[in-house]
Amino acid sequence: MNKEMLKKEIRVSQLFRNGYLDNSVQFNQVEVTTKDNSSFVRGIDFSNNQLIHEFNSEICVFSDEHLIKLHFSLEGTYCYQPLKHIKYLVQIPENHCNMFYYPTTEGRDIFFKGNAKSFEIYVKPSLLKNLLGTEFESSFEKLNSAIQNSNSFVLWDKSKFIPPSIRSKINDIIQCPYNGEIRKTYLESKLTVLMIDFLLGRQTSKLSKNNVKLLNSDYLALVRVEDHIRKNLKEPLKILDLADLAGINATKLKRDFKKLYGITIFKYITALRMEVAKSLITQDGATIAHAAYEVGYANPQHFTTAFKRTMGYVPRELKPAVQ
């Protein structure tokens, strides 16, 4: 039996009522679970008291004002489809991100079957202008034009992977350890740094300026490789094995991976391992030896050397934060 499509109406005055940065920023976590061929979503306000809703993978979305949305697919794949601007279909695979201009006209949030976790940030356009100053007009001329002319806008035709440093900042926000007034101060500082690094940071800004030309099949193959890397950090990750997984030769894999992700595949694997190890030490209280083992290092000393080379400090400096 078909279920009625869920409808999400974004009322800007309500969305930012308890927001951040002059009530111009709000973040949200969305989780989708699928069990017995039924999908359920939580983390979206449908203006009633239910916390979990059954749905058919699509949610009808309407906003009473134009908004900018930063979307991070932490798990699973997400799409946004504005109905009046079909060419602006936004596809965000797992561990990828994008930014788009949310029109007031009707659109669709689409979550593919399976489990999904998303982190999304809604931003009033005026906030970006205030936050970035002259950098906004010089770096985001097309977005500024879209805002002035009420046109749809998407930052990247092909969504970019979430750099480990950005994912770490998202985790800091999700796992905020404070309550009361200090919680708001902490989250505002983290959100500010996250947005600046996303918009102007070395990795993502470099990616946004590179008009990467890849066949869609090659793009999806690289997404598959990146997903395999992230889920198998404990295992040896050999280039030839990853190339076989992608269905291309090792030379093309290394070249196209750097072209798409803005970093060599070796540096990406190391950076991701170090960010995961850092989270294990600071959030889970893991020992350095255990964290090293969990990200593929049998020798803790080799791990410490790689950690210092990547992060700029040794892992034992993290331990006071959890004592």
TAFEN-V695135 format. One record per backbone hydrogen bond with DSSP energy under -1.0 kcal/mol. CO is the residue of the C=O (numbers start at 0). NH is the residue of the N-H. Records with the same first field share a line. If there is no record, write none. Layout:
CO: NH / NH
//
This chain:
5: 59
7: 61
9: 63
10: 14
11: 15
13: 16
15: 18
19: 23 / 24
23: 123
24: 19
25: 121
27: 119
29: 117
30: 41
31: 115
32: 39
34: 37
37: 34
38: 54
39: 32
40: 52
41: 30
52: 40
56: 110
58: 108
59: 7
60: 106
61: 9
66: 101
67: 122
68: 99
69: 120
70: 97
71: 73 / 118
72: 94
74: 116
76: 111
77: 91
78: 109
79: 89
80: 107
84: 87
85: 88
89: 79
91: 77
92: 95
94: 161
95: 72
96: 159
97: 70
98: 154
99: 68
101: 66
105: 82
106: 60
107: 80
108: 58
109: 78
115: 31
116: 73 / 74
117: 29
118: 71
119: 27
120: 69
121: 25
122: 67
123: 126
124: 128
125: 129
126: 130
127: 131
128: 132
131: 134
132: 135
133: 137
134: 138
135: 139
139: 143
140: 144
141: 145
142: 146
143: 147
144: 148
145: 150
152: 100
159: 96
162: 166
163: 167
164: 168
165: 169
166: 170
167: 171
168: 172
169: 173
170: 174
172: 175
180: 184
181: 185
182: 186
183: 187
184: 188
185: 189
186: 190
187: 191
188: 192
189: 193
190: 194
191: 195
192: 196
193: 197
194: 198
195: 199
196: 200
200: 204
201: 205
202: 206
203: 207
204: 208
205: 209
209: 211
214: 218
215: 219
216: 220
217: 221
218: 222
219: 223
220: 224
221: 225
222: 226
223: 227
224: 228
225: 229
226: 230
228: 231
231: 234
237: 241
238: 242
239: 243
240: 244
241: 245
242: 246 / 247
248: 252
249: 253
250: 254
251: 255
252: 256
253: 257
254: 258
255: 259
256: 260
257: 261
263: 267
264: 268
265: 269
266: 270
267: 271
268: 272
269: 273
270: 274
271: 275
272: 276
273: 277
274: 278
275: 279
276: 280
277: 281
278: 282 / 283
279: 285
286: 290
287: 291
288: 292
289: 293
290: 294
291: 296
292: 295
298: 302
299: 303
300: 304
301: 305
302: 306
303: 307
304: 308
305: 309
306: 310
307: 311
313: 316
314: 317
317: 320
318: 321
//
